[in-house]
Amino acid sequence: MIPYIIFFIIPIIFFLHPLKGSSGVKLVAWSAMITLGTLFIGLRFKVGGDWSQYLYYLYQTRNVDFLTAIQVADPGYMAINWASNQLGLGIMGVNLFCGFCFTLGLTMFSLKQPYPWLAFLIAVPYLFIVVGMGYSRQAVALAFVMMAFSFWGDGKLLKYLAFVFIGALFHKAAVVMLPFSILLFKRISVYTWLVAIPTIGGIGLILLYDSISVYAEVYASGMLSSSGGLIRVILNLVPVSIAIFHLQKLKLAFPEDFKLWASMSLVAIACLPLVLIASTAIDRIALFIAPLQMALSTRIVFVQKEGFYRAFFALFFVILYASVLFVWLNYADNSYSWIPYQAHLGDLNFNKM
């Protein structure tokens, strides 16, 4: 439990005591954080709810050719398993790759926020520890989605689409982020409706083709349930409910991506009643819009004109996510799969259960 708490405290320290000096100093600090995050995720041993499942994926890519391997499950993730087997790195190689991608994506997205270290610490309790260290495919998919968001302010439509598509190769649910690309069109013309939107939708359907029936029959029907789905939906709604009272300030301060976070806020609100019907399906959607918490929370702090209110909201979010970490570590149904944290530093090719 202590390693998780320490990892959460590090960004708090940098947020409360910002680094002063050249950009090189900040680059070193963030590079060190990426390295630490990569190793924290990559060297874990028997940590995470799907550990056995990921060992099974690794086993499925042994002694088969590349084309056979990528047909086992999501092709991007299976390609990494196949490559790690070829290099003799086993599950450690897969986890190090996933850890690097996730921490890099999280860092890129955090650096685009008004208070990068606050954004990073907000992600630690759920996105980093639960998703990054427990659900590798979703973590890498989310990482590429966050990378896609990092290009949003520059209006880079093609880069946004490319990174979302790459993410979908690791977990097909990432395609739920494709519709937001419409907001990057300067104007919705006849061309957009007749060509661009159908093309984007068609590519999304192709990626989901072999999984549509599974999602429809299992996720949406409620045959599976996610015990923490409601809590994660509510977490998305906390900054949304506060942002409602600061809409004009947010629009003026962040015109380049106001529509994006406003649209995602509406999706977050819609998830609340839907999670009671199909908790697992909505939980998947809530995961990919979770960066909303980082974006809105830091923006809420930023738009406060008075120092008292700026400090109040900053402290509020630090305490909120510290509480989330405490409650999850001590009371979550499946936290036992993460506790204690174990790192394997001996045989690098640890494939044993």
ZIPE-V610430 format. One record per pair of residues at least 24 apart in sequence whose ideal C-beta (glycine too) atoms are under 6 Angstrom apart, sorted by sequence separation. I is the first residue (numbers start at 1). GAP is how many residues later the second one is. If there is no record, write none. Layout:
[[I/GAP] [I/GAP]]
//
This chain:
[[57/24] [61/24] [240/25] [264/25] [141/26] [178/26] [157/27] [240/28] [264/28] [141/29] [145/29] [175/29] [102/30] [140/30] [141/30] [237/31] [145/32] [175/32] [236/32] [58/33] [137/33] [138/33] [141/33] [175/33] [137/34] [261/34] [172/35] [172/36] [102/37] [109/37] [98/38] [105/38] [112/38] [233/38] [101/39] [108/39] [168/39] [172/39] [233/39] [109/40] [98/41] [102/41] [105/41] [109/41] [98/42] [101/42] [105/42] [108/42] [233/42] [230/45] [229/46] [250/49] [229/50] [236/50] [253/50] [42/53] [226/53] [233/53] [243/53] [42/54] [225/54] [226/54] [229/54] [232/54] [239/54] [249/54] [222/56] [224/56] [236/56] [42/57] [226/57] [239/57] [243/57] [246/57] [41/58] [220/58] [239/58] [242/58] [77/60] [38/61] [219/61] [220/61] [38/62] [219/62] [74/63] [38/65] [37/66] [34/69] [34/70] [34/73] [183/76] [30/77] [183/77] [54/82] [48/85] [49/85] [47/86] [48/86] [44/89] [41/91] [41/92] [76/93] [77/93] [75/94] [76/94] [74/96] [74/97] [15/102] [14/103] [15/103] [153/103] [153/104] [152/105] [11/106] [227/106] [152/108] [11/109] [12/109] [176/109] [11/110] [173/111] [177/111] [176/112] [8/116] [4/125] [145/143] [146/145] [127/163] [122/171] [123/171] [122/172] [119/175] [122/175] [119/179] [118/180] [115/183] [114/184] [113/185] [114/188] [125/196] [122/199] [125/199] [125/200] [92/256] [90/259] [91/260] [88/261] [90/261] [49/285] [49/288] [48/289] [47/291] [47/294] [46/296] [45/297] [45/299] [43/300] [8/317] [1/328] [1/338] [3/338]]
//
